[in-house]
Amino acid sequence: MPLNPQRQRFVDEYLVDLSPSRASIRAGYSAKTAPQIGQNLIKRPDVKAAIAEAMAHRAKRTHISQDRVLRELARIAFADIRDTVEWSSSGISIRDSWDISDDAAAAISEVSETRTGKEVRTSVKLRDKMGALAVLSKHLGIGLAPVDEDDGSRIADDVDPEIQE
């Protein structure tokens, strides 16, 4: 059975930002009750089915699959700065753009150059590696425990007891 026009509008709006509350408001529901209405709507079997169908259609239309998204996350998660930047005691150099792999390029979020007089400052920033690893782990069912960077016990646990003394 097809959705009524307002629920169909909710489905269409939900695909914009995946926010049930905002989709409810844009679909014409009261802003005051939008959070509750949005949550109720996405739990309805007919609305769930319409959302799933619309998402599948969008994925097909845009040629974006779950595998493609996971591959892109993997490119970011497993990026190695040495594929882009070289450094030694004589200085730092950035590889030419045509000299880096597509995987390395996908992991770069920013390349900038600032000139002040004769000084040139170049910067390369990679995308959020830890964020990509977290999303990948969640998709793969790998439970990564949060790491307390101030806690040295993880390193100490791996050190031979004879060396610790």
C-alpha positions as CSV (number, residue, x, y, z in Angstrom):
1,M,0.0,0.0,0.0
2,P,1.5,3.4,-1.0
3,L,2.3,5.9,1.7
4,N,0.1,9.0,2.1
5,P,1.7,12.2,0.6
6,Q,3.0,13.5,3.9
7,R,4.7,10.2,4.8
8,Q,6.2,10.0,1.3
9,R,7.5,13.5,1.8
10,F,9.0,12.4,5.1
11,V,10.8,9.6,3.4
12,D,12.1,11.9,0.7
13,E,13.2,14.4,3.3
14,Y,14.8,11.8,5.5
15,L,17.2,10.9,2.7
16,V,18.5,14.4,2.7
17,D,20.3,14.2,6.1
18,L,19.0,11.0,7.8
19,S,17.5,13.1,10.6
20,P,14.0,12.0,11.5
21,S,13.3,15.3,13.4
22,R,14.3,17.6,10.5
23,A,12.6,15.4,7.9
24,S,9.4,15.6,10.0
25,I,9.5,19.4,10.0
26,R,10.3,19.6,6.3
27,A,7.5,17.2,5.6
28,G,5.0,19.5,7.3
29,Y,4.7,18.0,10.7
30,S,4.7,20.3,13.8
31,A,8.2,21.4,14.9
32,K,7.1,21.0,18.5
33,T,6.4,17.3,18.1
34,A,8.8,16.6,15.2
35,P,11.3,14.5,17.3
36,Q,8.7,12.1,18.5
37,I,6.9,12.0,15.1
38,G,10.1,11.3,13.3
39,Q,11.0,8.5,15.6
40,N,7.6,7.0,15.3
41,L,7.6,7.2,11.5
42,I,11.0,5.5,11.0
43,K,9.7,2.6,13.1
44,R,6.6,2.0,11.0
45,P,7.1,-1.0,8.7
46,D,5.6,0.8,5.7
47,V,7.9,3.8,6.2
48,K,10.9,1.6,6.9
49,A,10.3,-0.3,3.7
50,A,9.9,3.0,1.7
51,I,13.2,4.3,3.1
52,A,15.0,1.1,2.3
53,E,13.7,1.1,-1.2
54,A,14.6,4.7,-1.7
55,M,18.1,4.2,-0.4
56,A,18.6,1.2,-2.7
57,H,17.4,3.2,-5.6
58,R,19.7,6.0,-4.7
59,A,22.7,3.6,-4.3
60,K,22.0,2.1,-7.7
61,R,21.5,5.5,-9.4
62,T,24.7,6.9,-7.9
63,H,26.7,3.7,-8.3
64,I,27.6,3.9,-4.6
65,S,27.6,0.5,-2.8
66,Q,28.4,-0.4,0.7
67,D,31.6,-2.1,-0.6
68,R,32.7,1.1,-2.3
69,V,32.1,3.1,0.9
70,L,34.1,0.6,2.9
71,R,36.9,0.6,0.4
72,E,37.1,4.4,0.6
73,L,37.1,4.2,4.4
74,A,39.9,1.6,4.2
75,R,42.0,4.0,2.0
76,I,41.8,6.6,4.7
77,A,42.2,4.2,7.6
78,F,45.3,2.5,6.3
79,A,46.9,5.6,4.7
80,D,50.7,6.0,5.3
81,I,52.0,9.6,5.3
82,R,55.2,8.2,3.7
83,D,53.3,7.6,0.5
84,T,52.9,11.4,0.2
85,V,55.7,13.1,2.1
86,E,59.4,12.2,2.4
87,W,61.7,13.5,5.2
88,S,65.2,13.1,6.3
89,S,67.9,15.0,8.1
90,S,68.2,17.2,5.0
91,G,64.6,18.3,5.0
92,I,61.0,17.5,4.1
93,S,59.6,17.2,0.6
94,I,56.1,16.5,-0.7
95,R,55.8,14.1,-3.7
96,D,54.4,15.5,-6.9
97,S,50.7,14.8,-7.3
98,W,51.2,12.6,-10.3
99,D,53.7,10.5,-8.4
100,I,51.3,9.4,-5.6
101,S,48.8,6.5,-5.8
102,D,45.1,7.0,-6.0
103,D,44.9,5.4,-2.5
104,A,47.4,8.0,-1.1
105,A,45.5,10.9,-2.8
106,A,42.2,9.7,-1.4
107,A,43.5,10.0,2.2
108,I,44.7,13.7,1.7
109,S,42.2,16.3,3.1
110,E,44.3,19.4,2.4
111,V,47.5,20.6,0.7
112,S,48.5,24.2,1.4
113,E,51.4,26.5,0.8
114,T,51.9,29.8,2.5
115,R,54.5,32.3,1.3
116,T,55.9,34.9,3.6
117,G,58.7,36.8,2.0
118,K,61.3,34.2,1.0
119,E,59.9,31.6,3.4
120,V,57.6,29.0,1.9
121,R,55.6,26.8,4.3
122,T,53.9,23.7,2.8
123,S,51.5,21.5,4.7
124,V,49.8,18.2,3.9
125,K,46.9,17.0,6.1
126,L,45.5,13.5,6.0
127,R,41.9,12.7,6.7
128,D,40.8,11.4,10.1
129,K,42.5,8.0,10.3
130,M,41.0,7.1,13.7
131,G,37.5,8.0,12.6
132,A,37.8,5.8,9.6
133,L,39.2,3.0,11.6
134,A,36.3,3.3,14.1
135,V,33.6,3.2,11.3
136,L,35.3,0.3,9.7
137,S,35.6,-1.6,13.0
138,K,31.9,-1.1,13.6
139,H,31.0,-2.4,10.2
140,L,33.2,-5.4,10.6
141,G,32.2,-6.1,14.2
142,I,35.6,-5.5,15.6
143,G,35.4,-4.0,19.1
144,L,38.2,-1.5,19.5
145,A,38.6,-0.4,23.1
146,P,39.2,3.3,23.6
147,V,42.9,4.1,24.2
148,D,43.8,6.3,27.1
149,E,46.8,8.1,25.7
150,D,48.0,9.2,29.1
151,D,48.0,5.6,30.4
152,G,51.4,3.9,29.8
153,S,50.2,0.5,30.9
154,R,49.6,-0.8,27.4
155,I,53.3,-0.3,26.5
156,A,54.5,-1.7,29.8
157,D,52.4,-4.8,29.3
158,D,54.2,-5.6,26.1
159,V,57.7,-5.1,27.6
160,D,59.8,-8.0,28.8
161,P,59.7,-8.0,32.6
162,E,63.5,-8.4,32.8
163,I,63.9,-5.2,30.7
164,Q,61.5,-3.2,33.0
165,E,63.8,-3.6,36.0
